[in-house]
Amino acid sequence: MPLLYGASCSDMDEGYLITGFVSSVHALGRQRQVPLVSRKPNTPNFRPQRSARVVQRTHKLRGLRLCEGERLVKTDEKPAVQPDTQPLKPGDGKESPAPPSPPPPVETRGRRRTYLGLVWDRTLDTFEDALLHLRRQFFWQGEFLSSSGRPKPRLVILGTGWVGHAMVKIIDIDKYEVIVISPRNYFLFQPMLPSSALGIVEFRSCCEPILRANPFIIYYEAEAVGVDIQRRVVKCRAKVRRRGALSVGSESDVGAPSLAETSQDVHALQPRFSTKSNTDEIIGIREFEVPYTYCVVGVGSAVNTFNTPGAKENCFFLKEIPDARKIRSEVVRIFEEANLPETSDEERSRLLHFVVVGGGPTGVEFAGELHDFLVEDAVKYYKKLLKYVQVTLLQSGQSILTQFDKSLQDRALQNLRDAEINVRTGSRVVRITETEIYLQDGAVIPYGMCVWAAGVGPQKLVTDLIESIPAQTTFKKRQLVVDDWLRVIGAEGVFAAGDCATNLHEPLPATAQVAGQQGAYLARLLNREYCLDCDIPERTEYTRTWIDRARFAKPFQFLSFGLLAYIGRERAMAQIEMGDTSVKLSGTLTYLIWRSVYAVKQVSMRNRILITFDWIKAAIFGRDISQF
């Protein structure tokens, strides 16, 4: 039966019937558990199926909301009439007994309509997560079999970003065998990358090893290159390095080709300047497959240059720790080269012209951090060169920080111009060479360093997976289309969250806040053991608790806490959202709020302490400009 998502009752006639699928429940007295799904424990690879009947309820639709999974049929349509008795079999001579009368309908809990209700649900979820974490830390004995003695279902998580990290911290390892596959063995707090690129924060302060988040999972340092949904396996590829070589993201991994680059991946980006180290020798590639019961795709997004000629070859990007390291080294190298006595004044002006492409949060924050570096540290060491320094921010649209309110956009624009940053809106880049940037209006900008922060695109794994699923190709999207429970449409047992997923009925911004909440939601969905093959996920064994009393899984709802952005000169902007109410702040006081929130949102106490000490160290001793 078709599902109708996001429908509003005000848009429908009263001459419709709401037809919902609900399971038969014959619970008498005060039974704690009611089996809702027939099980076959001795059958391998058995996935429980719902035993449901159609229960029709007629409503006036006056102030009612359509529950997920319910369908609409017109009143003139006649429902299929079920016979009271089964047909006689040849030679039987007697009738089969009539089926029992249907039980009363069971109410399903849909979306929360109020902000406070959603906050209350998240508070209870967080409390449940804390209890699970304590039990795992102090009482888990390392069992690899479920309570019934059978092998645990295998959950494969692709990626160690916001989705993967949130799932790893919350997933119940008593119920699942968890395998994480990623070429990066740590979680990265990406909002701190602009600060780490200019020396305010050390690289390791905004990283946490994925095994520290949950030491009881299995981690494979490899790249997922494909998902076979028919065989339920993930195809992986791992580097084999020479003895003594360092892995991806380590401090000596400058210029080492990625897996995507070794396979001539069109999505890979070559750095503009790289120094190949003899410790980065890759002597081979190993390929293997990992079977799964459930697979979660959380690989994030890749840098999108919009096929701009010369962008991949001549620009720096700000996506990973190696990118931030290259930017910090390049900034210092440019100043040292401009300081040489043989360098002409014209060449100094070109070298010390820093261009940032993209007026989103990443581009604006990097421009602000670069300005702070110039006025706080470069003035001490390169005072004679400051008259040649120029910072330009290029934005193809007519405004910057379009996610914020118009009043905050204007304040941010004015603050950047007060900092003598040349902000050029309506300037689209059409070509980039080693020394010049060409704009659509015919302008040519000589530059010494260009940082590209103009957008994101899909990973190759995501595009290949979309092409392999017929239901996905019909949507013509560059992300995996998921339903309200983050299940990939057309791929049984596969989920997607974060930047690589989208919901057609409720598209969400590609932010860390969304990805983290989706990862936590998926972990709770799996922990509560819903029937994930059902139209509406429902419990296989229904146990009411004071924390969660829902028999049917509620769809994912994003709880927005607002937006934060640093705009330089120790000023920041905040747009705090509380339901329909929005509080807009900017200035020095908001800068303190920005730092407080970023410190609290670190994923561990270790990171909070390291970040705080980095800020104190930079305030007292300045930024580290050592070049390695």
Secondary structure by P-SEA (a helix, b strand, c coil): cccccccccccccccbbbbbbbcccccccccccccccccccccccbbbbbbbbbbbbbbccccccccccbbbbccccccbbbbcccccccccccccccccccccbbbbbcccccaaaaaaaaaaaaaaaaaaaaaaacccccccccccccccbbbbbccccaaaaaaaacccccccbbbbbccccccccccaaaaaaaccccccccccccccccccbbbbcccccccccccbbbbbbbbbbccccccccccccccccccccccccccbbbbcbbbbbccccccccccccccccbbbbcccccccccccccccccccccccaaaaaaaaaaaaaaaaaaacccccaaaaaaaabbbbccccaaaaaaaaaaaaaaacccccccccccccbbbbbbbccccccccccaaaaaaaaaaaaaaccccccccccccccccccccccbbbbbbcbbbbccbbbbcaaaaaaaaacaaaaaaccccccccccccccccccbbbbcccbbbccccccccaaaaaaaaaaaaaaaaaccccccccbbbcbbbbcccccccccccccccccbbbbbccccccccccccccbbbbbbcaaaaaaaaaaaaaacccaaaaaaaaaaaaaaaacccccccc
